Each structure stands twice: as C-alpha cells, then as structure tokens.
C-alpha cells in the first residue's frame, strides 16, 4: 500500500476543513455528530421546535410588535417619528435617543446546528465510503493488519480491545470538547488556542503509547 505525498495531502486537508467552515460556518468533526445520536429524542424534539418557530416567525414578530405598542405606545413598536398624541413636546422628547452600542468584539459565530437528518446522512456516507473503498480494493474482511494483530491479537480479544479503545476515545473526546478531526484539522486550521493545545496533548499521548507498545511487542 502506497500513500500520497504530503505536499498533496496537506493542502487537500487544509482546503477541505477551512473551506467547510467558510461555506457552512460549522466546524468539521465527527464526535459532535455522534453525540447527537446519544440523545436522539431530545434532538428530534429540538428539530421539530425549530421548524415550528421558523414557520411562525412572522406571526411571532407581529404579536411582539402589538404587545410592545400596547405597553409603550405606537412609537416604540414602529420606531418612526409620528405626530404626538399625548402631552406637548418638551425639551426632552420621547422616545429619547438610545446611546450608541459599543462595538462587539471579533468573534467566530457558528451557523445553526443542521437538522438531525443531515448529520445522519453524513455518518451513513462515512461508513458507505469506507465500505465501497474496501470492496473496490478487495480488502473487505481482511482484518486490521499484521501490526494490529501483533500488538492486540486476533478474534474476540482484538474486538474487545477495539471496543475499549472506542470507549476511551469517546470519553476523551467528551472531556476535551472535540475529536482529532474537530481539533486537529478544523480547530488548528482556524488557529483556535484550545484546539492547538488539545492537538499537542493527544498527539503526544499517541506517540508515547506507540513507543510503549513497540517496546512491549
């Protein structure tokens, strides 16, 4: 098996992760998507509520404007300078001019979370892509390779090791707020300080674990 050279892979990954953020305003990651399906009932209820809110947005705005007019007068609801209907104008007219709001700091705001069906399509596509590649190369069912078998064995023992590793990965991902794709690719590509620290930690841990397993083999 041969690998593509770094000068092709690195720009491709950079373009994918940074371009994903620029186009969709969402970080590219897998752990957060998987986490949504651990609370699927809440996520479905959230999607339904968001759809109802979006459909009734115009009615909501009209109702809020009507209640504002009832409480503070028509000028507060419309924001226009109409004729006064109450006391004569004085030196201080109502509504008084609002002070200018301070400039907001530069922040990186994410787009709204996609519907659950979108993330389900994403996960299914990941699995389908791996399956199609393995079938096309004729490696489906060939196992994890000789290096994996040498370190962790075969059969039920290797499956247990994979399951334990998955649990540890999920715990670490939840603890640090992202996976290797979310922090290592998207976060570092956007120069997020937390992602830079997290990437250094889990890559250093992976290298140390690899060295220890190599010495024990």
Secondary structure as the mmCIF struct_conf table of DSSP 4:
data_model
#
loop_
_struct_conf.conf_type_id
_struct_conf.id
_struct_conf.beg_label_comp_id
_struct_conf.beg_label_asym_id
_struct_conf.beg_label_seq_id
_struct_conf.end_label_comp_id
_struct_conf.end_label_asym_id
_struct_conf.end_label_seq_id
HELX_RH_AL_P HELX_RH_AL_P1 UNK A 6 UNK A 24
BEND BEND1 UNK A 25 UNK A 26
BEND BEND2 UNK A 30 UNK A 30
HELX_RH_AL_P HELX_RH_AL_P2 UNK A 31 UNK A 36
HELX_RH_3T_P HELX_RH_3T_P1 UNK A 37 UNK A 39
HELX_RH_AL_P HELX_RH_AL_P3 UNK A 40 UNK A 55
TURN_TY1_P TURN_TY1_P1 UNK A 56 UNK A 56
HELX_RH_AL_P HELX_RH_AL_P4 UNK A 57 UNK A 72
HELX_RH_AL_P HELX_RH_AL_P5 UNK A 74 UNK A 78
BEND BEND3 UNK A 86 UNK A 87
HELX_LH_PP_P HELX_LH_PP_P1 UNK A 88 UNK A 89
BEND BEND4 UNK A 91 UNK A 92
BEND BEND5 UNK A 94 UNK A 95
HELX_LH_PP_P HELX_LH_PP_P2 UNK A 96 UNK A 105
HELX_LH_PP_P HELX_LH_PP_P3 UNK A 109 UNK A 115
HELX_RH_AL_P HELX_RH_AL_P6 UNK A 116 UNK A 137
TURN_TY1_P TURN_TY1_P2 UNK A 138 UNK A 138
TURN_TY1_P TURN_TY1_P3 UNK A 140 UNK A 141
BEND BEND6 UNK A 144 UNK A 144
HELX_RH_AL_P HELX_RH_AL_P7 UNK A 146 UNK A 152
BEND BEND7 UNK A 154 UNK A 154
TURN_TY1_P TURN_TY1_P4 UNK A 155 UNK A 155
HELX_RH_AL_P HELX_RH_AL_P8 UNK A 156 UNK A 176
TURN_TY1_P TURN_TY1_P5 UNK A 177 UNK A 177
BEND BEND8 UNK A 178 UNK A 178
HELX_RH_PI_P HELX_RH_PI_P1 UNK A 180 UNK A 187
HELX_RH_AL_P HELX_RH_AL_P9 UNK A 188 UNK A 189
TURN_TY1_P TURN_TY1_P6 UNK A 190 UNK A 191
HELX_RH_AL_P HELX_RH_AL_P10 UNK A 193 UNK A 216
#
